[in-house]
Amino acid sequence: MRPTALDAPGEWLFALLMAASPIIGSIWVTPDITKWVVFAVGAVMVVVVLAAGLRPAKGPS
């Protein structure tokens, strides 16, 4: 079975980049506790997008 990410690789990579943007943006957040919260939210989003892209694609209905 093919992963879902192979059906639309451009959209999947864009979603992965958008999910990773809070991790990159957390560098400029000033309170340390808020920085780690933003980083953690970004990390969870990346894991969810990776999991969604790696699950098997559904066949034609």
All heavy atoms as a GROMACS GRO file, in nm:
protein
  447
    1MET      N    1   0.085  -0.118   0.000
    1MET     CA    2   0.000   0.000   0.000
    1MET      C    3   0.089   0.124   0.000
    1MET      O    4   0.187   0.130   0.072
    1MET     CB    5  -0.090   0.000   0.123
    1MET     CG    6  -0.173  -0.124   0.132
    1MET     SD    7  -0.343  -0.113   0.187
    1MET     CE    8  -0.406   0.039   0.143
    2ARG      N    9   0.048   0.218  -0.081
    2ARG     CA   10   0.123   0.344  -0.092
    2ARG      C   11   0.088   0.438   0.023
    2ARG      O   12  -0.028   0.449   0.060
    2ARG     CB   13   0.088   0.414  -0.221
    2ARG     CG   14   0.143   0.348  -0.344
    2ARG     CD   15   0.096   0.420  -0.466
    2ARG     NE   16   0.120   0.564  -0.455
    2ARG     CZ   17   0.163   0.639  -0.554
    2ARG    NH1   18   0.183   0.587  -0.670
    2ARG    NH2   19   0.181   0.768  -0.537
    3PRO      N   20   0.188   0.510   0.076
    3PRO     CA   21   0.157   0.614   0.175
    3PRO      C   22   0.078   0.728   0.111
    3PRO      O   23   0.091   0.755  -0.008
    3PRO     CB   24   0.293   0.662   0.221
    3PRO     CG   25   0.390   0.560   0.177
    3PRO     CD   26   0.331   0.492   0.059
    4THR      N   27  -0.002   0.793   0.191
    4THR     CA   28  -0.083   0.905   0.143
    4THR      C   29   0.004   1.018   0.088
    4THR      O   30  -0.034   1.086  -0.007
    4THR     CB   31  -0.172   0.958   0.257
    4THR    OG1   32  -0.250   0.850   0.306
    4THR    CG2   33  -0.263   1.068   0.211
    5ALA      N   34   0.122   1.038   0.146
    5ALA     CA   35   0.209   1.147   0.103
    5ALA      C   36   0.253   1.133  -0.041
    5ALA      O   37   0.283   1.233  -0.107
    5ALA     CB   38   0.332   1.154   0.194
    6LEU      N   39   0.256   1.011  -0.095
    6LEU     CA   40   0.298   0.992  -0.234
    6LEU      C   41   0.191   1.031  -0.334
    6LEU      O   42   0.222   1.053  -0.451
    6LEU     CB   43   0.341   0.847  -0.256
    6LEU     CG   44   0.466   0.803  -0.181
    6LEU    CD1   45   0.496   0.658  -0.210
    6LEU    CD2   46   0.585   0.891  -0.216
    7ASP      N   47   0.066   1.040  -0.290
    7ASP     CA   48  -0.041   1.082  -0.380
    7ASP      C   49  -0.034   1.231  -0.411
    7ASP      O   50  -0.071   1.273  -0.520
    7ASP     CB   51  -0.178   1.048  -0.320
    7ASP     CG   52  -0.205   0.899  -0.320
    7ASP    OD1   53  -0.138   0.826  -0.396
    7ASP    OD2   54  -0.294   0.856  -0.244
    8ALA      N   55   0.009   1.310  -0.316
    8ALA     CA   56   0.022   1.454  -0.336
    8ALA      C   57   0.145   1.504  -0.260
    8ALA      O   58   0.134   1.563  -0.152
    8ALA     CB   59  -0.103   1.526  -0.286
    9PRO      N   60   0.265   1.478  -0.312
    9PRO     CA   61   0.386   1.512  -0.237
    9PRO      C   62   0.405   1.661  -0.214
    9PRO      O   63   0.454   1.702  -0.108
    9PRO     CB   64   0.499   1.454  -0.321
    9PRO     CG   65   0.443   1.438  -0.457
    9PRO     CD   66   0.296   1.416  -0.440
   10GLY      N   67   0.364   1.743  -0.309
   10GLY     CA   68   0.380   1.888  -0.292
   10GLY      C   69   0.294   1.942  -0.178
   10GLY      O   70   0.341   2.020  -0.096
   11GLU      N   71   0.170   1.898  -0.174
   11GLU     CA   72   0.081   1.943  -0.068
   11GLU      C   73   0.127   1.891   0.068
   11GLU      O   74   0.119   1.960   0.170
   11GLU     CB   75  -0.063   1.897  -0.095
   11GLU     CG   76  -0.130   1.974  -0.206
   11GLU     CD   77  -0.099   1.920  -0.344
   11GLU    OE1   78  -0.018   1.825  -0.354
   11GLU    OE2   79  -0.154   1.973  -0.441
   12TRP      N   80   0.177   1.768   0.071
   12TRP     CA   81   0.223   1.710   0.196
   12TRP      C   82   0.347   1.783   0.248
   12TRP      O   83   0.357   1.814   0.367
   12TRP     CB   84   0.252   1.561   0.178
   12TRP     CG   85   0.293   1.494   0.304
   12TRP    CD1   86   0.212   1.463   0.410
   12TRP    CD2   87   0.424   1.453   0.341
   12TRP    NE1   88   0.286   1.402   0.509
   12TRP    CE2   89   0.416   1.395   0.468
   12TRP    CE3   90   0.547   1.457   0.277
   12TRP    CZ2   91   0.527   1.345   0.534
   12TRP    CZ3   92   0.656   1.406   0.342
   12TRP    CH2   93   0.646   1.350   0.469
   13LEU      N   94   0.441   1.816   0.159
   13LEU     CA   95   0.559   1.891   0.201
   13LEU      C   96   0.524   2.031   0.247
   13LEU      O   97   0.582   2.083   0.343
   13LEU     CB   98   0.661   1.896   0.087
   13LEU     CG   99   0.733   1.765   0.059
   13LEU    CD1  100   0.820   1.778  -0.065
   13LEU    CD2  101   0.815   1.723   0.178
   14PHE      N  102   0.426   2.093   0.180
   14PHE     CA  103   0.381   2.225   0.224
   14PHE      C  104   0.318   2.217   0.363
   14PHE      O  105   0.344   2.303   0.448
   14PHE     CB  106   0.282   2.284   0.123
   14PHE     CG  107   0.233   2.420   0.160
   14PHE    CD1  108   0.316   2.529   0.148
   14PHE    CD2  109   0.104   2.440   0.207
   14PHE    CE1  110   0.273   2.656   0.183
   14PHE    CE2  111   0.059   2.565   0.243
   14PHE     CZ  112   0.144   2.674   0.230
   15ALA      N  113   0.236   2.115   0.387
   15ALA     CA  114   0.175   2.098   0.519
   15ALA      C  115   0.282   2.073   0.624
   15ALA      O  116   0.272   2.123   0.737
   15ALA     CB  117   0.075   1.982   0.516
   16LEU      N  118   0.385   1.997   0.589
   16LEU     CA  119   0.495   1.971   0.683
   16LEU      C  120   0.571   2.100   0.714
   16LEU      O  121   0.606   2.125   0.830
   16LEU     CB  122   0.588   1.866   0.624
   16LEU     CG  123   0.690   1.804   0.717
   16LEU    CD1  124   0.621   1.735   0.835
   16LEU    CD2  125   0.775   1.705   0.641
   17LEU      N  126   0.593   2.182   0.614
   17LEU     CA  127   0.661   2.310   0.635
   17LEU      C  128   0.576   2.403   0.723
   17LEU      O  129   0.629   2.468   0.814
   17LEU     CB  130   0.691   2.377   0.502
   17LEU     CG  131   0.759   2.513   0.509
   17LEU    CD1  132   0.896   2.501   0.570
   17LEU    CD2  133   0.766   2.575   0.371
   18MET      N  134   0.447   2.408   0.697
   18MET     CA  135   0.360   2.493   0.779
   18MET      C  136   0.351   2.441   0.922
   18MET      O  137   0.342   2.519   1.017
   18MET     CB  138   0.219   2.500   0.718
   18MET     CG  139   0.213   2.578   0.589
   18MET     SD  140   0.259   2.751   0.610
   18MET     CE  141   0.423   2.753   0.542
   19ALA      N  142   0.356   2.310   0.940
   19ALA     CA  143   0.353   2.254   1.075
   19ALA      C  144   0.484   2.282   1.148
   19ALA      O  145   0.485   2.298   1.270
   19ALA     CB  146   0.328   2.104   1.069
   20ALA      N  147   0.594   2.290   1.075
   20ALA     CA  148   0.724   2.315   1.136
   20ALA      C  149   0.749   2.464   1.162
   20ALA      O  150   0.842   2.498   1.234
   20ALA     CB  151   0.835   2.259   1.049
   21SER      N  152   0.669   2.551   1.106
   21SER     CA  153   0.692   2.694   1.122
   21SER      C  154   0.686   2.742   1.267
   21SER      O  155   0.764   2.830   1.304
   21SER     CB  156   0.599   2.775   1.033
   21SER     OG  157   0.466   2.756   1.070
   22PRO      N  158   0.600   2.688   1.355
   22PRO     CA  159   0.608   2.730   1.495
   22PRO      C  160   0.739   2.690   1.562
   22PRO      O  161   0.788   2.761   1.650
   22PRO     CB  162   0.490   2.660   1.562
   22PRO     CG  163   0.395   2.632   1.454
   22PRO     CD  164   0.478   2.609   1.332
   23ILE      N  165   0.798   2.578   1.521
   23ILE     CA  166   0.927   2.538   1.578
   23ILE      C  167   1.033   2.641   1.540
   23ILE      O  168   1.113   2.682   1.624
   23ILE     CB  169   0.967   2.398   1.528
   23ILE    CG1  170   0.868   2.293   1.578
   23ILE    CG2  171   1.108   2.362   1.570
   23ILE    CD1  172   0.890   2.155   1.522
   24ILE      N  173   1.032   2.682   1.414
   24ILE     CA  174   1.128   2.782   1.369
   24ILE      C  175   1.098   2.916   1.434
   24ILE      O  176   1.189   2.987   1.479
   24ILE     CB  177   1.123   2.793   1.216
   24ILE    CG1  178   1.162   2.659   1.153
   24ILE    CG2  179   1.212   2.905   1.164
   24ILE    CD1  180   1.125   2.645   1.008
   25GLY      N  181   0.972   2.954   1.444
   25GLY     CA  182   0.934   3.082   1.503
   25GLY      C  183   0.953   3.090   1.653
   25GLY      O  184   0.959   3.199   1.709
   26SER      N  185   0.965   2.976   1.719
   26SER     CA  186   0.982   2.979   1.864
   26SER      C  187   1.116   3.038   1.906
   26SER      O  188   1.134   3.073   2.022
   26SER     CB  189   0.967   2.838   1.922
   26SER     OG  190   1.077   2.756   1.886
   27ILE      N  191   1.207   3.054   1.813
   27ILE     CA  192   1.337   3.115   1.844
   27ILE      C  193   1.318   3.259   1.891
   27ILE      O  194   1.388   3.305   1.980
   27ILE     CB  195   1.428   3.111   1.719
   27ILE    CG1  196   1.458   2.967   1.682
   27ILE    CG2  197   1.556   3.189   1.740
   27ILE    CD1  198   1.526   2.951   1.547
   28TRP      N  199   1.220   3.329   1.834
   28TRP     CA  200   1.202   3.471   1.864
   28TRP      C  201   1.098   3.500   1.972
   28TRP      O  202   1.071   3.617   1.999
   28TRP     CB  203   1.164   3.545   1.735
   28TRP     CG  204   1.276   3.542   1.637
   28TRP    CD1  205   1.389   3.618   1.640
   28TRP    CD2  206   1.287   3.457   1.523
   28TRP    NE1  207   1.469   3.584   1.533
   28TRP    CE2  208   1.409   3.486   1.461
   28TRP    CE3  209   1.206   3.359   1.468
   28TRP    CZ2  210   1.453   3.422   1.346
   28TRP    CZ3  211   1.249   3.294   1.353
   28TRP    CH2  212   1.370   3.325   1.294
   29VAL      N  213   1.043   3.399   2.034
   29VAL     CA  214   0.946   3.420   2.142
   29VAL      C  215   1.024   3.452   2.268
   29VAL      O  216   1.119   3.381   2.304
   29VAL     CB  217   0.856   3.296   2.160
   29VAL    CG1  218   0.762   3.314   2.276
   29VAL    CG2  219   0.780   3.268   2.033
   30THR      N  220   0.984   3.558   2.340
   30THR     CA  221   1.067   3.605   2.450
   30THR      C  222   1.049   3.532   2.583
   30THR      O  223   1.148   3.488   2.638
   30THR     CB  224   1.050   3.757   2.471
   30THR    OG1  225   0.911   3.787   2.479
   30THR    CG2  226   1.111   3.834   2.356
   31PRO      N  227   0.931   3.515   2.642
   31PRO     CA  228   0.930   3.441   2.768
   31PRO      C  229   0.966   3.294   2.743
   31PRO      O  230   0.917   3.232   2.649
   31PRO     CB  231   0.785   3.452   2.816
   31PRO     CG  232   0.724   3.562   2.739
   31PRO     CD  233   0.800   3.569   2.610
   32ASP      N  234   1.054   3.240   2.826
   32ASP     CA  235   1.103   3.104   2.804
   32ASP      C  236   0.992   2.999   2.809
   32ASP      O  237   0.991   2.907   2.729
   32ASP     CB  238   1.211   3.068   2.906
   32ASP     CG  239   1.344   3.132   2.870
   32ASP    OD1  240   1.362   3.168   2.752
   32ASP    OD2  241   1.429   3.144   2.960
   33ILE      N  242   0.898   3.014   2.901
   33ILE     CA  243   0.792   2.914   2.911
   33ILE      C  244   0.704   2.917   2.786
   33ILE      O  245   0.663   2.813   2.734
   33ILE     CB  246   0.708   2.932   3.040
   33ILE    CG1  247   0.611   2.817   3.057
   33ILE    CG2  248   0.635   3.064   3.040
   33ILE    CD1  249   0.676   2.686   3.088
   34THR      N  250   0.680   3.036   2.734
   34THR     CA  251   0.600   3.048   2.612
   34THR      C  252   0.676   2.992   2.493
   34THR      O  253   0.618   2.930   2.405
   34THR     CB  254   0.564   3.195   2.587
   34THR    OG1  255   0.504   3.248   2.704
   34THR    CG2  256   0.468   3.209   2.471
   35LYS      N  257   0.808   3.012   2.491
   35LYS     CA  258   0.890   2.957   2.384
   35LYS      C  259   0.878   2.805   2.379
   35LYS      O  260   0.862   2.747   2.272
   35LYS     CB  261   1.036   2.996   2.407
   35LYS     CG  262   1.132   2.942   2.304
   35LYS     CD  263   1.275   2.977   2.337
   35LYS     CE  264   1.295   3.124   2.326
   35LYS     NZ  265   1.435   3.167   2.331
   36TRP      N  266   0.881   2.740   2.496
   36TRP     CA  267   0.872   2.594   2.498
   36TRP      C  268   0.732   2.545   2.464
   36TRP      O  269   0.716   2.438   2.405
   36TRP     CB  270   0.918   2.540   2.632
   36TRP     CG  271   1.067   2.549   2.644
   36TRP    CD1  272   1.137   2.633   2.724
   36TRP    CD2  273   1.164   2.474   2.570
   36TRP    NE1  274   1.272   2.615   2.705
   36TRP    CE2  275   1.291   2.518   2.612
   36TRP    CE3  276   1.155   2.375   2.474
   36TRP    CZ2  277   1.408   2.464   2.559
   36TRP    CZ3  278   1.272   2.322   2.421
   36TRP    CH2  279   1.396   2.366   2.463
   37VAL      N  280   0.630   2.622   2.500
   37VAL     CA  281   0.493   2.584   2.463
   37VAL      C  282   0.476   2.592   2.311
   37VAL      O  283   0.421   2.500   2.250
   37VAL     CB  284   0.391   2.674   2.535
   37VAL    CG1  285   0.252   2.656   2.478
   37VAL    CG2  286   0.392   2.646   2.684
   38VAL      N  287   0.525   2.699   2.249
   38VAL     CA  288   0.516   2.713   2.103
   38VAL      C  289   0.595   2.602   2.035
   38VAL      O  290   0.549   2.543   1.937
   38VAL     CB  291   0.566   2.853   2.060
   38VAL    CG1  292   0.579   2.863   1.909
   38VAL    CG2  293   0.473   2.961   2.113
   39PHE      N  294   0.714   2.571   2.087
   39PHE     CA  295   0.795   2.464   2.030
   39PHE      C  296   0.723   2.329   2.041
   39PHE      O  297   0.722   2.250   1.945
   39PHE     CB  298   0.930   2.458   2.102
   39PHE     CG  299   1.021   2.353   2.047
   39PHE    CD1  300   1.100   2.380   1.938
   39PHE    CD2  301   1.027   2.227   2.105
   39PHE    CE1  302   1.185   2.283   1.886
   39PHE    CE2  303   1.111   2.129   2.054
   39PHE     CZ  304   1.191   2.158   1.945
   40ALA      N  305   0.662   2.302   2.157
   40ALA     CA  306   0.592   2.175   2.176
   40ALA      C  307   0.471   2.162   2.084
   40ALA      O  308   0.446   2.055   2.028
   40ALA     CB  309   0.549   2.161   2.322
   41VAL      N  310   0.398   2.271   2.067
   41VAL     CA  311   0.283   2.268   1.975
   41VAL      C  312   0.330   2.240   1.833
   41VAL      O  313   0.271   2.160   1.761
   41VAL     CB  314   0.203   2.400   1.984
   41VAL    CG1  315   0.105   2.412   1.870
   41VAL    CG2  316   0.133   2.411   2.117
   42GLY      N  317   0.438   2.302   1.792
   42GLY     CA  318   0.493   2.276   1.659
   42GLY      C  319   0.540   2.133   1.644
   42GLY      O  320   0.520   2.071   1.539
   43ALA      N  321   0.603   2.079   1.747
   43ALA     CA  322   0.649   1.940   1.740
   43ALA      C  323   0.532   1.843   1.728
   43ALA      O  324   0.538   1.747   1.650
   43ALA     CB  325   0.733   1.908   1.864
   44VAL      N  326   0.425   1.869   1.802
   44VAL     CA  327   0.306   1.782   1.791
   44VAL      C  328   0.246   1.792   1.652
   44VAL      O  329   0.206   1.691   1.593
   44VAL     CB  330   0.203   1.820   1.900
   44VAL    CG1  331   0.069   1.754   1.875
   44VAL    CG2  332   0.257   1.783   2.037
   45MET      N  333   0.241   1.913   1.597
   45MET     CA  334   0.186   1.930   1.463
   45MET      C  335   0.268   1.855   1.358
   45MET      O  336   0.213   1.793   1.267
   45MET     CB  337   0.178   2.080   1.428
   45MET     CG  338   0.068   2.152   1.503
   45MET     SD  339   0.069   2.333   1.486
   45MET     CE  340   0.097   2.359   1.315
   46VAL      N  341   0.401   1.858   1.372
   46VAL     CA  342   0.487   1.787   1.278
   46VAL      C  343   0.464   1.637   1.288
   46VAL      O  344   0.453   1.567   1.185
   46VAL     CB  345   0.635   1.822   1.302
   46VAL    CG1  346   0.727   1.726   1.229
   46VAL    CG2  347   0.663   1.964   1.260
   47VAL      N  348   0.453   1.586   1.409
   47VAL     CA  349   0.429   1.442   1.426
   47VAL      C  350   0.295   1.401   1.366
   47VAL      O  351   0.284   1.297   1.300
   47VAL     CB  352   0.437   1.404   1.576
   47VAL    CG1  353   0.387   1.264   1.600
   47VAL    CG2  354   0.579   1.419   1.626
   48VAL      N  355   0.193   1.484   1.383
   48VAL     CA  356   0.061   1.452   1.328
   48VAL      C  357   0.064   1.454   1.174
   48VAL      O  358   0.007   1.366   1.109
   48VAL     CB  359  -0.045   1.550   1.383
   48VAL    CG1  360  -0.175   1.539   1.307
   48VAL    CG2  361  -0.067   1.525   1.530
   49VAL      N  362   0.132   1.552   1.115
   49VAL     CA  363   0.140   1.559   0.970
   49VAL      C  364   0.221   1.440   0.916
   49VAL      O  365   0.185   1.381   0.814
   49VAL     CB  366   0.201   1.693   0.924
   49VAL    CG1  367   0.235   1.692   0.776
   49VAL    CG2  368   0.107   1.807   0.955
   50LEU      N  369   0.329   1.404   0.984
   50LEU     CA  370   0.406   1.286   0.942
   50LEU      C  371   0.322   1.160   0.949
   50LEU      O  372   0.324   1.077   0.858
   50LEU     CB  373   0.530   1.270   1.028
   50LEU     CG  374   0.646   1.364   0.998
   50LEU    CD1  375   0.755   1.348   1.103
   50LEU    CD2  376   0.700   1.339   0.860
   51ALA      N  377   0.246   1.144   1.058
   51ALA     CA  378   0.161   1.026   1.072
   51ALA      C  379   0.053   1.023   0.966
   51ALA      O  380   0.022   0.916   0.910
   51ALA     CB  381   0.099   1.023   1.212
   52ALA      N  382  -0.006   1.138   0.936
   52ALA     CA  383  -0.110   1.142   0.834
   52ALA      C  384  -0.053   1.112   0.695
   52ALA      O  385  -0.119   1.049   0.613
   52ALA     CB  386  -0.178   1.279   0.833
   53GLY      N  387   0.069   1.154   0.669
   53GLY     CA  388   0.129   1.130   0.539
   53GLY      C  389   0.179   0.989   0.520
   53GLY      O  390   0.190   0.940   0.409
   54LEU      N  391   0.208   0.920   0.628
   54LEU     CA  392   0.262   0.784   0.618
   54LEU      C  393   0.158   0.675   0.627
   54LEU      O  394   0.189   0.558   0.604
   54LEU     CB  395   0.368   0.764   0.726
   54LEU     CG  396   0.494   0.848   0.710
   54LEU    CD1  397   0.589   0.826   0.824
   54LEU    CD2  398   0.562   0.822   0.576
   55ARG      N  399   0.035   0.712   0.661
   55ARG     CA  400  -0.068   0.607   0.667
   55ARG      C  401  -0.103   0.562   0.525
   55ARG      O  402  -0.085   0.636   0.429
   55ARG     CB  403  -0.191   0.657   0.742
   55ARG     CG  404  -0.269   0.758   0.666
   55ARG     CD  405  -0.391   0.800   0.741
   55ARG     NE  406  -0.462   0.895   0.657
   55ARG     CZ  407  -0.565   0.962   0.694
   55ARG    NH1  408  -0.611   0.947   0.815
   55ARG    NH2  409  -0.623   1.045   0.611
   56PRO      N  410  -0.151   0.442   0.512
   56PRO     CA  411  -0.183   0.390   0.378
   56PRO      C  412  -0.295   0.469   0.311
   56PRO      O  413  -0.392   0.508   0.376
   56PRO     CB  414  -0.226   0.247   0.404
   56PRO     CG  415  -0.175   0.212   0.538
   56PRO     CD  416  -0.167   0.340   0.614
   57ALA      N  417  -0.278   0.491   0.183
   57ALA     CA  418  -0.380   0.563   0.105
   57ALA      C  419  -0.499   0.472   0.079
   57ALA      O  420  -0.485   0.352   0.061
   57ALA     CB  421  -0.322   0.613  -0.025
   58LYS      N  422  -0.616   0.529   0.078
   58LYS     CA  423  -0.736   0.454   0.046
   58LYS      C  424  -0.744   0.434  -0.104
   58LYS      O  425  -0.710   0.523  -0.182
   58LYS     CB  426  -0.861   0.526   0.096
   58LYS     CG  427  -0.866   0.538   0.246
   58LYS     CD  428  -0.992   0.608   0.289
   58LYS     CE  429  -0.997   0.619   0.439
   58LYS     NZ  430  -1.114   0.691   0.487
   59GLY      N  431  -0.792   0.322  -0.144
   59GLY     CA  432  -0.807   0.293  -0.286
   59GLY      C  433  -0.928   0.364  -0.344
   59GLY      O  434  -1.004   0.431  -0.273
   60PRO      N  435  -0.949   0.351  -0.472
   60PRO     CA  436  -1.066   0.415  -0.533
   60PRO      C  437  -1.195   0.353  -0.479
   60PRO      O  438  -1.203   0.234  -0.456
   60PRO     CB  439  -1.050   0.387  -0.682
   60PRO     CG  440  -0.947   0.281  -0.692
   60PRO     CD  441  -0.867   0.281  -0.566
   61SER      N  442  -1.294   0.437  -0.460
   61SER     CA  443  -1.422   0.390  -0.404
   61SER      C  444  -1.506   0.321  -0.508
   61SER      O  445  -1.511   0.353  -0.621
   61SER     CB  446  -1.500   0.507  -0.349
   61SER     OG  447  -1.427   0.569  -0.247
   0.00000   0.00000   0.00000
